[in-house]
């Protein structure tokens, strides 16, 4: 009987299936232990959000070059992330209004990070502009924000890590830029090594 009913269940759209695969792999990569420490992102909720935003921002930046199909996949990835947040918040015991109240600031933070990374990654290196140096400036702030100590004091501690993270972001962007939409959708790319 259940097998018969399964025929009536709508099948997931291809971009949704691809988005789930990309999101799961990105979530796994963003939890890499190498990204966390006293002089890196703190291993807290905020730190894990920052590493997830970092990875998804680079992926969404790359998908912009693929027009409509890239936009659909980008939207599906975002929807998958929001659904994941929704489930996690509900598991914490929050009600519908509590979930909605908590997701809005997360979404706002996500869009701010995506815009900041996009503004830098969309520009080519030139005499007047250096991607890695620009990434270092924003990353040092994002790294410091994840620590509970005074942000200004923490900036000096995380400054070196901002260099490593900016190199990592540029390497990931370069890796993805040479891939087709199909390769990205099938996760046919390698995350660069992180120091």
MOJO-V238365 format. One record per residue. N is the residue number from 1. RES is the residue in one letter. PHI is phi in radians with two decimals (999 if undefined). PSI is psi in degrees with one decimal (NA if undefined). OMEGA is omega as a letter, one per 30 degrees, with the letter a starting at -180 (999 if undefined). Layout:
n = <N,N>
res = <RES,RES>
phi = <PHI,PHI>
psi = <PSI,PSI>
omega = <OMEGA,OMEGA>
This chain:
n = <1,2,3,4,5,6,7,8,9,10,11,12,13,14,15,16,17,18,19,20,21,22,23,24,25,26,27,28,29,30,31,32,33,34,35,36,37,38,39,40,41,42,43,44,45,46,47,48,49,50,51,52,53,54,55,56,57,58,59,60,61,62,63,64,65,66,67,68,69,70,71,72,73,74,75,76,77,78,79,80,81,82,83,84,85,86,87,88,89,90,91,92,93,94,95,96,97,98,99,100,101,102,103,104,105,106,107,108,109,110,111,112,113,114,115,116,117,118,119,120,121,122,123,124,125,126,127,128,129,130,131,132,133,134,135,136,137,138,139,140,141,142,143,144,145,146,147,148,149,150,151,152,153,154,155,156,157,158,159,160,161,162,163,164,165,166,167,168,169,170,171,172,173,174,175,176,177,178,179,180,181,182,183,184,185,186,187,188,189,190,191,192,193,194,195>
res = <X,X,X,X,X,X,X,X,X,X,X,X,X,X,X,X,X,X,X,X,X,X,X,X,X,X,X,X,X,X,X,X,X,X,X,X,X,X,X,X,X,X,X,X,X,X,X,X,X,X,X,X,X,X,X,X,X,X,X,X,X,X,X,X,X,X,X,X,X,X,X,X,X,X,X,X,X,X,X,X,X,X,X,X,X,X,X,X,X,X,X,X,X,X,X,X,X,X,X,X,X,X,X,X,X,X,X,X,X,X,X,X,X,X,X,X,X,X,X,X,X,X,X,X,X,X,X,X,X,X,X,X,X,X,X,X,X,X,X,X,X,X,X,X,X,X,X,X,X,X,X,X,X,X,X,X,X,X,X,X,X,X,X,X,X,X,X,X,X,X,X,X,X,X,X,X,X,X,X,X,X,X,X,X,X,X,X,X,X,X,X,X,X,X,X>
phi = <999,-1.11,-1.11,-1.15,-1.14,-1.13,-1.24,-1.53,-1.27,-1.15,-1.39,-1.18,-1.14,-0.99,-1.17,-1.23,-1.09,-1.10,-1.09,-1.07,-1.11,-1.12,-1.09,-1.10,-1.16,-1.19,-1.07,-1.09,-1.15,-1.21,-1.70,-0.98,-1.03,-1.12,-1.43,-2.07,2.88,-1.11,-1.85,-2.22,-1.20,-1.29,-1.47,-2.28,-0.98,-1.10,-1.12,-1.18,-1.12,-1.09,-1.20,-1.14,-1.05,-1.01,-1.17,-1.14,-1.08,-1.16,-1.13,-1.12,-1.04,-1.14,-1.17,-1.07,-1.30,-1.80,0.91,-1.10,-1.12,-1.14,-1.12,-1.09,-1.17,-1.03,-1.12,-1.15,-1.14,-1.05,-1.06,-1.13,-1.13,-1.10,-1.10,-1.14,-1.06,-1.02,-1.10,-1.08,-1.22,-1.17,-1.15,-1.36,1.65,-1.39,-1.45,-0.96,-1.21,-1.15,-1.12,-1.04,-1.15,-1.45,-1.28,-0.99,-1.14,-1.13,-1.12,-1.09,-1.08,-1.03,-1.15,-1.10,-1.17,-1.03,-1.11,-1.08,-1.17,-1.07,-1.01,-1.44,-1.21,-1.40,-1.74,-1.49,-1.11,-2.66,-1.10,-1.62,-2.47,-2.19,-1.01,-1.09,-1.14,-1.17,-1.11,-1.02,-1.09,-1.39,-1.19,-1.09,-1.22,-1.10,-1.07,-1.14,-1.12,-1.43,-1.69,-1.37,-1.26,-0.97,-1.02,-1.10,-1.22,-1.24,-0.98,-1.14,-1.29,-1.65,-0.99,-1.14,-1.14,-1.10,-1.15,-1.11,-1.19,-1.17,-1.11,-1.09,-1.07,-1.11,-1.16,-1.15,-1.09,-1.13,-1.04,-1.27,-1.12,-1.60,-1.85,-1.44,-1.05,-1.08,-1.15,-1.15,-1.07,-1.62,0.96,-1.59,-2.65,-1.96,-1.29,-1.16,-1.24,-2.05,-1.02>
psi = <-45.3,-33.3,-38.7,-43.6,-28.4,-22.0,-22.9,-15.0,128.0,140.9,146.6,141.7,151.6,-39.6,-28.1,-42.4,-46.0,-40.9,-41.2,-43.2,-46.9,-45.4,-44.4,-43.9,-39.0,-40.1,-43.6,-46.0,-38.7,-13.6,11.9,128.2,-26.6,-20.5,-8.8,144.8,178.7,-30.9,12.3,-151.2,141.2,147.4,68.4,178.2,-45.5,-42.6,-41.6,-35.5,-42.1,-43.0,-35.6,-45.5,-40.8,-50.8,-46.9,-33.3,-42.5,-41.5,-47.0,-36.1,-45.5,-38.6,-19.4,-26.8,-7.7,22.0,-131.4,-45.3,-39.1,-39.1,-42.2,-43.9,-39.7,-46.2,-40.4,-36.4,-45.0,-45.7,-39.1,-40.0,-45.8,-40.9,-38.8,-43.5,-42.6,-47.9,-45.3,-41.6,-37.1,-34.9,-24.4,-6.8,15.9,148.7,178.1,-45.9,-34.9,-40.4,-47.5,-41.8,-33.8,-31.6,-35.4,-48.9,-33.4,-44.0,-40.5,-45.2,-43.1,-48.2,-35.0,-43.6,-44.1,-44.6,-43.9,-46.4,-41.1,-43.7,-36.2,-47.1,-21.9,-9.6,142.0,151.7,140.5,-174.6,-32.4,-10.9,132.0,115.4,-49.2,-41.6,-39.9,-40.4,-39.6,-40.2,-43.3,-34.4,-35.3,-37.0,-46.6,-39.5,-46.5,-35.5,-22.6,-9.9,147.2,-15.7,173.1,130.0,-44.7,-37.3,-38.6,-28.2,-41.8,-31.1,-38.3,-0.5,-44.0,-39.7,-30.5,-31.4,-46.6,-41.6,-38.3,-37.2,-42.0,-46.3,-45.3,-39.7,-40.6,-41.9,-41.8,-43.1,-45.6,-31.9,-24.3,8.6,152.3,168.5,-41.0,-40.0,-40.7,-44.0,-34.1,8.8,42.9,58.2,163.2,134.6,135.8,159.2,147.6,134.5,NA>
omega = <l,l,l,l,a,l,a,l,a,l,l,l,a,a,l,l,l,a,l,a,a,a,a,l,l,l,l,a,a,l,l,a,a,a,a,l,a,a,l,l,l,a,l,l,a,l,l,l,l,a,l,l,l,a,a,l,l,l,a,l,a,a,l,a,a,l,a,a,l,l,l,l,l,a,l,l,l,l,l,l,l,l,l,l,a,a,a,a,l,l,l,l,l,l,l,a,l,l,a,a,a,a,a,l,l,l,l,l,l,a,l,l,l,l,a,l,l,a,a,a,a,l,l,l,l,l,a,a,l,a,a,l,l,l,l,a,a,a,l,l,a,l,a,a,a,l,a,l,l,a,a,l,a,a,a,a,a,a,a,l,l,l,l,a,l,l,l,a,l,l,l,l,l,l,a,a,l,a,l,l,l,l,l,a,l,a,l,l,a,l,a,l,l,a,999>
